[in-house]
Amino acid sequence: MPEQLEERVAHLEAEVALLKNKVENDLSPKPWWEKIAGTFSDNSAYDEAMRLGREYRKSLRLSSTEPSEEI
């Protein structure tokens, strides 16, 4: 049993080392947002989500400009 545990820990340590190496050596000059730009192009669900978001923000602006009812 201890040998299996040691083997598993050694495997996990190797995996962590690989991941750390990837993160530390990612010297890509592009910011993350440029790497994903265009991911949702021609995606009707994304377009609909953006439209609904605009409508919601517009409704908030309209309700904040209406006179408040004070008693």
C-alpha positions, 0 to 999 in steps of 0.5 A: 500500500505505501508503495502505491501511494508513493507511486501516485504522489510521484506521478502527481508531482510530475504532472504538477511540474509539467503544468508549472513549466507550461505556465512559466514558459508561456511567453506568448505576446498575445493577451488571453482575450486576443487568443479567444477573439472570434471564438463565437463568430457566426454563433446565433446563441452568442448573438442572441445573448448579446442582444438580450444583454443590450435590451436589459441594459437599455431597460435599466437606463430607461427606468433610471431616467423616469421620474421617481414617485415620491410620497 
